[in-house]
Amino acid sequence: MRMEAHHLTRKPMSTANEAVVPGPESGRRLRGLRGRVDRFLSQQNGFFRQVLMLSSGTLASQLILLISGIGLARIYDPNQFGSLSIFISVLTLMSVMAAWRYEAAIPLPAKVEEAAELLALSLLVLGAMTASSIAIVWAWGTRIIAFLPQGELLETCLWLVPLGLLSTGLHRICGSWMVREGNFRGIAGNSIVQTLLQVTSQIGFGVFSGTTLGLISGDVLGRTGGACTLWRRCWHSCREPLRSVHPQNLPTIARRYWRFPFISSWAALVNAACNYLPHILIALYFGLGVAGLFALAQRVITMPCTLLGHSVAKVYLRECARLRHERKDLKQLFWRTVLSQSLTACLVIMLLVAPAPWYFGWVFGNEWAEAGWYAWPLAAVLFIRLIALPLGTTLDVFERQDLHLLRESIRAAAVVTAILLSAALRTSPFVAIGLFSIAACLANGVGIFVVWNLIRKDEGLVQS
């Protein structure tokens, strides 16, 4: 009888065919978990939607560049591409100081009036720097040509530098304002317009002349058209705030953001040196032909960085600034970016870089086949740069331009030392690019660690 009573009081075991009905407590837990998941997804949806919008325009422009690159590689030879890489390197190094980096501060202020004052200040500085570049080319153009490797090939193109400087600086200033406004659709559309103008001009000049001047003129024409288009888009939203700017306030705003011209500008200059000085050094020690092959390999391999790295960086900058204004934790944003960019990098390396030695010669022509082998050591740089690019904008949000300068100085010293060491040891170009890649990866890793350490310290201040 006792066994029967005990048997009757036991709860029946649920079988596979029986439905388990959750109790009130488990139901509340499930609803709470689903609510947290829904809130998380809704918060991330805006971030990824903005990244997707920017990436769509950049993807279209990069596909145009890739397809046109096939034709350009059959019109121009590696020596001419080497000359183009040197011109772009010089222009980029100069354009970093085009607005003294005040444009990088435009997305940061909470008040639109302060942002408009930064915009006006950036435009004034750009005008002064453009005038200075014209004077420099007129006074010391011959000496500059003599300094560059095989600079006589660029002598006819030197007067394009001031126009390229003005266009690149205006593009950066307007882009920063549109990032602040969240107008990512306009940025994406402009990248397509600029790329179409650039490749159409380069192909047109190549068909009629096939000279280095035509290749470089097409690049500058694309920059100019893109800058004009972006300014027209930007003017609709900045017109009224600019009219309310008082000139007497500009010295005050210049002093408020003094770290950007005095520290961040030098850090950006060192960053540009890291990216473009290797082209000049490779041309100097290994020849224009090798520099052209390296430029094509880097152009193809860095497409994902241009597509996703810079697109994610723009959205990350805006999101990071918003979270910090609201005194919220940034660690989740940091790790989400690291994870997504790492997965993207692995996918790109498998699809784009691994088969490069076998498709470069077939796609671009036999004289470009060696560039496919240069792509292999650059894969490591692609991986780390996709992660480091967006995270690096955290330093601008925290206004830690000193850390930015330190990070870029380490990276510049590492990559320049690697190429100079290769030249001293008389290694092959492939070994030189391999040493360059190792140095770049180590330096970018240090930069990521610096950002993570800064976020951890800021979390402690928020909690206290």
N, C-alpha and C positions, 0 to 999 in steps of 0.2 A: 504493500500500500504506500509506503514511504517513497519507494522508487517510482511508482506511478504518479504520485503527487509532485515529486521533483521533476519528472518528465513533463508534466502538464504546465509547470510554471516556467520552464525554459523558453526563451525566445527562439522561434524557428530560424534556422540558418537560411540565408538567401541563396538561391541557386542562380545559375547563369541566365535562366529564362525568366527570373522574377525581377521586377523593377524595385530598386531601392529608393525609398522615399526619404529625402533628407529631412532632418528635424528643423525646428525653428532656428537653432543656433547655427547649424551648418548653412542654412539658407541665407542668413544674414551675412555670413562670411563670404559666400559666393557672390552675393550682390555687392558687397564692399570691394572684393577683388575685381569684379567686372567694372565697377565704377572707377577704380584706380587705373585700370588698363585703358578705359575709354578716355580718361583725362590725359593720360600720358600720350596716347595716339593723337588726340586733338592738338596737344601742344607741339608735338613733333611734325604734324602734318604741314603746318605753315612753313617750318624750316625747310623741309624737303621739297615742298612745292616751289619755294623760291629758288632753291638750288636747281630743280628741274627746269624752271623757266630760263634761268641764266644758261644752263648747260645746253638747252635745246638750240639757242642762238649760236653758242660757241661751237656746238657739234656741227651745225650747218657750215659755219665758217671754216672749221678745220677740215671738213670733207671737201670743201671747195679748194682749200690749200693743198690737200693731198692729191686730188685729181689734177689740179693745175700743175703741181710739182712734177708730175710725170711728163707733161709737155715741156715745162721749163727745163727739166734736166736734159731733154733732147735738143733744146734750142741753145742753151748756154753750157759751157764746159766747167769742170771743177775749179779752174783758176778764176773764172768770173764769179762763181759762187763764193770763192774765198775772198775776193774783193768786196762782195756784198756783205759778207760776215764781218769784215773789218769796218766797213762804213757803219753798219748797224751797231757794232760795238762802240765806236766813237760817239755816235749819236745818242746811244742809251746812256753812256757815262755822263754826257753833258746834260741830258734831259732830266736826270735825277735831281739836279739843282735848279731846274727850270722855274719852280715856284718856291724854292727853299723848303719844300716839304710841308708848307702850310696847308696844301690841299688834303694831306692825310688826316688833318684834324677836323675837317668839315663835318664828317658824320658824328662827331663826339658830343658837341654841346646839346644840352637839353632844350635851349631856347633857339628858335629859328632866327632871331635877330643877331645872335652871336655867330651863328653859322653863316649868315649873309655877310657879316663883316669879314669873316675868314675867306669867303669866296671873293669879295672885292679885293682884299689884300693879296690873295694868290694871283689874281688877274694883273694887278699892278706890278708885282714882282716878275711875272712872266714877260710882260712888255719890256721891262728894263733888261732882263736877261737876254731876250731876243736881240735887242739893240746892241748889247755888249758882244754877242756872238758875231754880229755883222762886222763890228769893229775889229774883233780878233782875227776873223778870216781875212779881212782886208790888210791888216798890219803884219800878221805872222803866218799867213797861209802857206808860204813857201817853206818855212821852217817845220811846220806841222807835217807837210807832205814828206819832207826829208826824214822825219823821225819814223814814219810808218813803214812796215815791210812792203817793198815794191810800191811805195806810195805814188810813184809817177802814174800808175794806172788809175788813181783816184783824183788826180789833179783837176780834171774837168768836172768832178762831182762835188768839190769842196763847197761851192756856193749853195748847194742844196741843204747843207747842214743847218743854217738859220731857219729855213722854212720847215725842215723836219723838227727842229727844236720847238718852234712855235706850235706846230700841229700836235706833237706828242704831249707838250705841257697842257695845252687847252683840253685835250682828250682826257687827261688825268683829272684835271680840275672839275670838268663837267661830270665825269664818271663818279667822283666822290660825292658831288651834290645829289646825283640821281640815286646813289646807294643810300644816302640819308633819307631821301623821299620814298625809298622802297620801289622805285620805278625800274625794276629788273627787266621788265618787258622791253623798255626802251633801250637798255644797255644791250640786250640780246639782239634786237633788231639792228642796232648800229654796227655790231661786230660783223654781221652778214654784209651790210652795205660797204664797210671798209674793206673787207676781204675781196669782194667782187671788183671794186675799183682797183685794188692793188694788182690782182692777178690778170685782170683784163688789160691793164696798162702794160704790165711786164710782158705778156704774150704779144701784144700789139707792137711794142717797141722791138721785141725780139724778132718778129717776122720781118719787119722793115729794116732793122739795122743789125740786131744780134750783138750789140756792143755792151760793155760794162755800164756805160752811161744810161742805156735804156733800162737795164735791170734795176739799177739804183733809182732812176727817175720814177719808175713804176711803183717802187716801194714808198717813196716820198709822196707821190700823188695819192696813193691809197690812204696814207696817214692824214693828209690834208683834207680829203673828202670825208673821211670818217669823223675828223674833229669838227668840221663845219656842220655835219648832220647832227652830231651829238649836241653841239651848242644850240642849234635850233630847237631840239627837244628840251634841253635844259632851260632855255629862256622862258618858256611858258610858266614854269614853276618858280623861277628865281627872280623874275622881273620885279614883282612888287616888293619882296624883301630887299632887293638891291637898292631900290629907290629910297628906302627908309634909312639907308646907311649914312652915317655922318662921318665925313673924312677925319674929323678931330678924334674919333674913337679908334681909328686904325692903329695908332701907336700903342694904345692900351691893349688892344687885342693881340698885337705883335709881341708885347712883353708877356702877356698871359700865356701864350703858347711858344715861348722862346726855346723850349727844348727841341721843337721840331726842326728849326733851321740850324741850331747850334750843335745838336747831338744826332737827331734822327736823320738829318740830311747826310751827315757823314756816314752813318750806318747804312743808309740806302745806297750811297755812293760805293761803299765797300761791297755791298750786296751785288750791285751791278758789275763791279770789278770781278767778283767771283764768277758771275755768269758769262761775262763777255771778254774779260782779259785772256782767258785760255785760248780764244780764237786768234787773238793777236800774237800770243806767244807761240802757238802751234804754227802759224804762218811764218813767224820769224825763224824758228828752229827747224821746222820740217817742210816748209814750202807752202805756197798758196794752194797747190793741188790737194795736199793732205788736209789743209784747213777747209777746203770746199767739201771734201768727203766727210769730214767731221761735222761740218755745218748741216749737211743733208741728213746724216744719221741722227744728229741731235734734234733736227727739225721734226723728223718723223717720230722719234721716241718721246719728245717732250709734248707732243700733241695732247696726250691725256692730262699732262700738268696744266696746259692751257685750257683744256676743256673742263676738267673737274676741279683741279687745284685752285685756280683763280676764281672760278665760279663759286665753289664752296667757301673760299676765303672771304668773298664779298658778303655772303649771307652770314657766315660765322662772325664777321666783324660787327655787323648790325645786331645780331642776336646776343653776342657777348657784351656789347655796350648796353643793351637793354637790360640784361640780367644783372649787370653790375650797378646800373642806376637803381634797380629795384632791390639791391642787396641780397641777391639770391646766389645759391651755390653754382659754381661753374664746372664742377668736376664731371657732372653727367654730360654736359656739352662736350667737354674735352674727350672723354672716353668714347662717346658716340662717334665723334669725328675720327678718332684714331682707328676704331674698328671698321667703320664704313670705308675709309680711305685705304686701309690695309687690304681688305677684300677686293676692292676695285683694282689696286695695284697688282695683286696676284693674277687676276683675270687678264689684265692688259698685257702683262709679261708673257703669259702663256700664249695668247692669241697674236700679239704684235711683235714681240721681241724675239721669242724663241725661233721662229722660222725666218728671221730677217736675212741671214746669209744666203738663203735659197731664193727669196723673192726679190731682193733689191736689184740684182742684175737683170732679171727678167722684166721688172716693172720700169725701172729708170734707165736701163741701158747698161751694156757691158762695162763701160768705163766707171760706173758707179757701184759695181759689185762689191768692191772692198769695203764700202761704207756699211754694208750689212754686217760684216764682222765687227766693226766698231760699235754696233748697237748692243752687242752682248755685255761688255763691261758697263755700259751706260744704264743697263736694266736696274742695277742696284741704286743708282742715283734717282731713277724714276720712282722706285718704291719709296725711298725715304723722303723725297721732295713732295710727293702727293700728300704725305702726312704732315710735313713741316710747314708747307705753305699756308694753310688756313690757321694753324695753331700760332704761327708767328705774329698774326695780327693782335693777339692778346696783349703783347707788349705795348702796342699803340693805345689800346683801351686803358691800360694801367698807367699810361704816360711814362713808361720805363724805357725811354730812349737810350739810357746808358747801357742797359742790358742788350738792347738791340745792337748797339755799336760794338759791344764786347763779343756778341755771338757772330756778327758778320766779320769782325776782325780775325777771329779764330778761323772761320771758314776761308777767308781770303788767303791768310797765311798758309793754310793747309794745301789748297789747290794750286797756288802759285809755286810753293815749294815742291810739290809733286811733279809739275811740268819742268821746272828748272833742274830737278834731280834727274829726270829722264834725259834732258838735253845734255847734262854733264856726263852721264853714263853712256850716252850715245845709244839709247835703246831704240827699238822699233816704235813706230807710231802706235801700234796696238798696245804695247806695254805701257807707253806713256799715258794713253787714255785709261788703261786699267788702274794705274797709280792715281790718276786724277779722280777716278770713281771712288776708290777706297778713301782718299782724303775727304772727298765731299760727303760721303756717308758718315764718317766719324764726326765731322763738324756739324752736320745737320742733327745727328743724334744728341750732341751736346745742347743744341738749340732747343730741342723738344724737352729735354730734362730741365732746362732753365724755365721754360713756360710752366711745366708741371709743378715745379717747386714754388713758383710765384703764386699759382692758383691755390696750392695747399696753405701757404702762409696767409693769403687773403681769406680763406675759409675760417681760419682761426680768429681773425679779426672780426669777421661777421658774427661768429658765435659768441664772442666776448662782448 
